[in-house]
C-alpha cells in the first residue's frame, strides 16, 4: 500500500468512529443519575422457631445416612 492509501484509510476510520459515537449516543442516550430506592430488611435473629414435629422427630428417616443393600454382592444383578 502506498502512503496515500494508508492515510485515506485512517481518515475514513476516524470519521466512521466519530459518526458511530454520535449515533450511539443518540440511540442509547446518557444514564440518569436517579438514586435507586431499595427495600430495608430486618436483621436475622439468634432464635429460630421450633421445627414441625411431623418431619423432625426421632422416628424420621435420616437422608444423610448411607443405605446399603442386604449385604450380598452378585455379578448378575438381574438373576432369578
URKA-V365500 format. One record per backbone hydrogen bond with DSSP energy under -0.5 kcal/mol. CO is the residue of the C=O (numbers start at 1). NH is the residue of the N-H. Records with the same first field share a line. If there is no record, write none. Layout:
BEGIN
CO = NH ; NH
END
This chain:
BEGIN
2 = 6
3 = 7
4 = 8
5 = 9
6 = 10
7 = 11
8 = 12
9 = 13
10 = 14
11 = 15
12 = 16
13 = 17
14 = 18
15 = 19
16 = 20
17 = 21
18 = 22
19 = 23
20 = 24
21 = 25
22 = 26
23 = 27
24 = 28 ; 29
25 = 29
36 = 38
52 = 55 ; 56
55 = 57
57 = 60
61 = 63
62 = 65
66 = 68
75 = 77
76 = 79
END
